[in-house]
């Protein structure tokens, strides 16, 4: 479980860093 959580946290941080504010308008646009 801890291993999975660590991966999710890493991916989430990566997505936020990669997309940045783009992720904000992503939900609104959809």
C-alpha positions in Angstrom: 0.0 0.0 0.0 2.8 2.4 0.9 4.5 1.6 -2.3 1.4 2.4 -4.4 0.8 5.7 -2.5 4.3 6.8 -3.1 3.9 6.2 -6.8 0.6 8.1 -6.9 2.2 11.0 -5.0 5.1 11.1 -7.4 2.9 11.0 -10.5 0.6 13.6 -9.1 3.5 16.0 -8.4 4.9 15.3 -11.9 1.6 16.1 -13.6 1.1 19.3 -11.6 4.7 20.4 -12.4 4.4 19.4 -16.1 1.0 20.9 -16.8 1.0 23.6 -14.1 -1.9 26.0 -14.5 -2.9 24.0 -17.6 -4.4 21.4 -15.2 -6.6 24.2 -13.7 -8.4 25.0 -16.9 -8.5 21.4 -17.9 -11.5 20.6 -15.7 -13.3 23.8 -16.6 -12.8 23.3 -20.3 -14.2 19.8 -20.1 
